[in-house]
């Protein structure tokens, strides 16, 4: 539950908190390995620390959500599964562990809960995502939403529902499926703009039937940072490390003026830096290997055109190195373009 939803219930029914929530011992709760946490990465220790301080000062402001009590014969019979609120429960457990008085032991031995049931796994995960907006909270990240979307697209986990008719099995068949999934995300979560694109692309990385590997700008830079041999350990496009400035470019059309403008500026400020263009095809949906090869050829042609400008001094270049992210299933490493005898970039396609 989050604070906004709590206020909505309380405004609609003055007695809602009294009638629908209750205190139960924290020892009666079970955090399941699956199903009780929608966040990517599970429990976040820094978030628990923030909540621990907040609850110690203000008390628990928002109830956590639990499911029905486990029946007799279940390994956790008599206890309740946590649907959402793992971080608040962990914080209160920490406060009880650190308690130095009987009063604090009693106070932090109980937790305010709201028991609810859900008609489907989709309804449950949407509730968990919405509840991540409690105060103070670590709001749902793009990785969190992508994790839910990946699971939703897995037809084996579905019970008569899907994402506007799209599953992993048919996702790559039509380019329009990307738009259908974006529409579903908008309707489900109220997300708009570039954030939807980022979430869907993150989810795409988990597609078991994908013919090509997709990236977001952050993940392609992470891939480059982990695998380059030039000592670049940066995090952002345009960041300089070890005398190399790397620019992530997702479309060949962005060579002019984006890449050329940035490399001209950085070389004007620092003549010793080596500029690196990191390319990847941002939309792989419906694309084939030949399309990736065509994209790479087009990108190199444009870089070669920029480097051969008559405005440049002899032997000068705007882009010193060109590298492509591995996007074909057969590719394991970064693909560095070579230079021919005329100083033009080329690939062995």
Secondary structure as GFF3:
##gff-version 3
##sequence-region A 1 349
A	DSSP	alpha_helix	3	12	.	.	.	ID=ss1
A	DSSP	alpha_helix	16	20	.	.	.	ID=ss2
A	DSSP	beta_strand	21	25	.	.	.	ID=ss3
A	DSSP	three_ten_helix	26	28	.	.	.	ID=ss4
A	DSSP	beta_strand	29	30	.	.	.	ID=ss5
A	DSSP	alpha_helix	45	58	.	.	.	ID=ss6
A	DSSP	beta_strand	64	69	.	.	.	ID=ss7
A	DSSP	beta_strand	80	84	.	.	.	ID=ss8
A	DSSP	alpha_helix	86	97	.	.	.	ID=ss9
A	DSSP	alpha_helix	102	107	.	.	.	ID=ss10
A	DSSP	beta_strand	110	115	.	.	.	ID=ss11
A	DSSP	alpha_helix	121	131	.	.	.	ID=ss12
A	DSSP	alpha_helix	142	153	.	.	.	ID=ss13
A	DSSP	three_ten_helix	155	157	.	.	.	ID=ss14
A	DSSP	three_ten_helix	171	173	.	.	.	ID=ss15
A	DSSP	alpha_helix	176	189	.	.	.	ID=ss16
A	DSSP	alpha_helix	194	204	.	.	.	ID=ss17
A	DSSP	alpha_helix	217	227	.	.	.	ID=ss18
A	DSSP	beta_strand	240	241	.	.	.	ID=ss19
A	DSSP	beta_strand	244	249	.	.	.	ID=ss20
A	DSSP	three_ten_helix	252	254	.	.	.	ID=ss21
A	DSSP	pi_helix	255	259	.	.	.	ID=ss22
A	DSSP	alpha_helix	260	269	.	.	.	ID=ss23
A	DSSP	beta_strand	274	279	.	.	.	ID=ss24
A	DSSP	alpha_helix	289	307	.	.	.	ID=ss25
A	DSSP	beta_strand	321	324	.	.	.	ID=ss26
A	DSSP	beta_strand	335	336	.	.	.	ID=ss27
A	DSSP	beta_strand	338	339	.	.	.	ID=ss28
A	DSSP	beta_strand	345	346	.	.	.	ID=ss29
###
